[in-house]
Amino acid sequence: MKKLALMAALLLMGTVCFAQTKNLPEPNLQRKTLTVMESFKQRKSVREYSAKMLSDQDLSDLLWAAQGKNREDGRLTSPTAMNRQEIRLYVFTSKNVMLYDPQKHSLTQVAEGDHRGIVAAGQDFAKAAPVSLLMVADMEKFAMKGANAQWMVGADAGIVTQNINLFCSAAGLATVTRGTMDQKAISSLLGLNENLIPVLNNPVGYVK
Ligand SMILES: Cc1cc2nc3c(=O)[nH]c(=O)nc-3n(C[C@H](O)[C@H](O)[C@H](O)COP(=O)(O)O)c2cc1C
């Protein structure tokens, strides 16, 4: 009887976990975008967004461009110092908060509800974007301490945000790199300890 109850509990847990993880469509590498040079020309901070949610394909392409796996050995579109891959990418939407897994190209829900307000933190334009991408540095994964380590994780997050910026300008989406956010509220919501540091964020949406 006990065994049966345990099996039922495990099955239920599996179902719940399955329901909370969403596989993204394959990134469209043939996507029609501006050239790299045109994208540099067009890149600019945009602080007005349509409220329309990004399509699954646009979200997939955006996350892959930000820091998706682009080689068989698990390396990413954005380089990281010593290939530590310490930048976590969270996706805030009107429905929930999800964590991107670059290796599986999937999203796992980590919180329910609309928490874009704590990322916007007083800059209301950011709350209006259907998606906010948050970069969190995992200092334990980076496995180095001190000022140099802080510079390097800052640079790594900077590369992710610029990948987002350049993808958005190439694909006709609107975004801006932001340092503003309510770090305390974010840490509390996501259960981040002192080794997990919110660094930058990008609201992303279609052009209004
Ligand atoms: C590290 C960093 C942090 C920024 N933080 C904010 C921010 O909190 N809010 C905001 O509206 N813009 C923010 N910006 C955007 C800058 O204000 C913007 O890039 C700058 O004014 C130049 O404009 P441009 O991006 O259109 O060239 C930030 C940019 C960077 C690189």
The ligand as an ORCA input file, in Angstrom:
! r2SCAN-3c Opt
* xyz 0 1
  C      24.399     49.096    -18.112
  C      23.233     49.935    -18.592
  C      22.210     50.239    -17.712
  C      21.106     50.988    -18.144
  N      20.070     51.207    -17.296
  C      18.959     51.827    -17.742
  C      17.814     51.961    -16.914
  O      17.798     51.527    -15.774
  N      16.731     52.571    -17.427
  C      16.687     53.052    -18.704
  O      15.647     53.592    -19.099
  N      17.753     52.947    -19.529
  C      18.892     52.323    -19.079
  N      19.965     52.167    -19.915
  C      19.861     52.637    -21.308
  C      20.714     53.888    -21.530
  O      20.096     54.992    -20.937
  C      20.871     54.094    -23.056
  O      21.537     53.000    -23.593
  C      21.623     55.371    -23.352
  O      20.847     56.500    -23.018
  C      22.015     55.485    -24.813
  O      20.887     55.425    -25.659
  P      20.805     54.336    -26.823
  O      20.791     52.970    -26.187
  O      19.517     54.621    -27.540
  O      22.022     54.511    -27.673
  C      21.071     51.449    -19.486
  C      22.100     51.129    -20.367
  C      23.175     50.385    -19.939
  C      24.257     50.018    -20.929
*
